[in-house]
Amino acid sequence: MTEALPPRPAARRYGLGALSHRNFRLFFVGQGISLVGTWMQNVGEGWLILTLTNSPFYVGLTSALSSLGVLLFSLYAGVIADRVDKRRVIIFMQIAFMLEAFTVAILVWTGVVAVWQVLVLATILGIASAFDIPMRQSFLVEMVGKEDLMNAIALNSSVFNGARVIGPAIAGLLIGALGIAWCYFLNGLSYIAVIVGLLMMRLPPVVRTVKTTSTWGGFREVLTFLNGNRGLRSLMILTSILSVFGFPYISMMPVFARDVLHRGATGYGALTSSIGIGAVIGALGVALASSRIRRRGRLMLVGGTVFGILLILFSASRSLALSMVLLAFAGCAMIVNNSLTNTLLQTAAPDHLRGRIMGFYSFVFVGMAPFGAFFFGLVAEHIGAPSTIAGGGAIVAMAVVITGLAVPELRHT
């Protein structure tokens, strides 16, 4: 008599294998709540700076400073990630984010907020992010293993972008009804959820890696690995191009909403939410199809090319409805490209180098963004946000096509 097989977890039956892991479920729920608050703060920050300065340049500068710490410290953080208890560091960084949010809320409520204060706190936030991002990215595999890694990355992207839908919509209403400070205050409260989720996880004892090399030696080790792998090296270069010329389009949304489409904070929230809706669709599509996607590299290249083309089309729109549709498609294409790039890097990275690989990825993905945000703000000040976004989209589309032709192994991965 054949022994009956145990029932498969519901999450795995429906193509969401990462959710069959208790630790990832805790992480997923906590992150979901926290990220809604994060996107509320992002919208509030853009509107606060625009209100204080009336300058697209300062909007871009604030976004740039928020990522400057990642540029300066993420490579070092990647080396540290391979040697420490990642969960503990992530918890400390969440506390730092919480304190920053409460500080700005108090400054706004008391009426003493100044541009320099927001810029300084944005810079501090970027430094904390430099350590948080590579830790969280390389922590995913510890929660789900390599089998469900692509699924976990896609689900993580879906909750990030689902929050992008909800957060800006709430922020648009809050700014009009109660004021910008509430976006920061509620974001500060939201970090409690992710901290509690991290504390509730059951993880095996941390086996600390013996420090056999210096920090510089650890960094050289990952450089040597990337130098010997043309595919991964090309992914890093392509990601840096998208980070400088593609992703900063988001920092131009408050300018586009007010000066191009002539809408207020509600229109700004609608544009940002549209990006999130498309990104959620793209991320869930990747998650549900993760076990059936064979040519991940080819799909990643298609996503990047389409993303660049959609930015060009968006820049020409003067209708809020059409702009929202184009941004939804752009968000979908962007997240398909990002999720698959992340997966290709993590699955190819040896376990002892994963933290450093993700530190390097954080450096090019987020750390290069200050250059893009600063450049977008500076150029938009002189030629306008639409022309700036169109130029960035053209560069992105050409770079992805050239990479696909020059590195054929990516198309066949």
Secondary structure, DSSP 4 states (H G I P E B T S, - for coil): -PPPPPPPPHHHHTT-GGGGSHHHHHHHHHHHHHHHHHHHHHHHHHHHHHHHH--HHHHHHHHHHHHHHHHHHHHHHHHHHTTS-HHHHHHHHHHHHHHHHHHHHHHHHTT---HHHHHHHHHHHHHHHHHHHHHHHHHHHHHHTTTTHHHHHHHHHHHHHHHHHHHHHHHHHHHHHT-THHHHHHHHHHHHHHHHHHHH---PPP-PPP--S-HHHHHHHHHHHHHT-HHHHHHHHHHHHHHHHTGGGGGGHHHIIIIIS---HHHHHHHHHHHHHHHHHHHHHHHHTTTT---HHHHHHHHHHHHHHHHHHHHT---HHHHHHHHHHHHHHHHHHHHHHHHHHHHHS-GGGHHHHHHHHHIIIIITHHHHHHHHHHHHHHH-HHHHHHHHHHHHHHHHHHHHHH-HHHHT-
